[in-house]
Amino acid sequence: MLTQLRRRDVFVAFLEGGATLAGGFLRAGLVDRLVGYYAPALLGNGTAALADIGIGSIGESLRLTTIDVTRLGDDVRITAVPMNGTK
């Protein structure tokens, strides 16, 4: 699909899917912007937002630079980009 989009001069795609899809794109180095939402609500045991991306320690972590923080009522949207490209 990405190859077809590039052939059509589409260079930006919004990825919204489950933890496995998000983890796969991050692991492959195909993410240049992340948007996350924080809601002040405790849910207990829930679904993971991100599957394993092959990072085993804090030293290997994918560091991000926050480029925007927007309050949406009680919720917060945080937009960040990888500091040194994706892993």
ZIJO-V469042 format. One record per backbone hydrogen bond with DSSP energy under -0.5 kcal/mol. NH is the residue of the N-H (numbers start at 1). CO is the residue of the C=O. If there is no record, write none. Layout:
NH | CO
NH | CO
This chain:
5 | 1
6 | 2
7 | 3
8 | 4
8 | 5
9 | 6
10 | 5
11 | 9
15 | 13
16 | 14
22 | 18
23 | 19
24 | 20
25 | 21
26 | 22
27 | 23
28 | 24
29 | 26
30 | 25
34 | 80
36 | 78
38 | 76
39 | 37
41 | 39
43 | 41
46 | 44
51 | 19
56 | 54
60 | 57
61 | 58
63 | 61
65 | 81
66 | 64
67 | 79
68 | 79
70 | 77
72 | 75
75 | 72
76 | 38
77 | 70
78 | 36
78 | 76
79 | 68
80 | 34
81 | 65
83 | 63
84 | 85
85 | 82
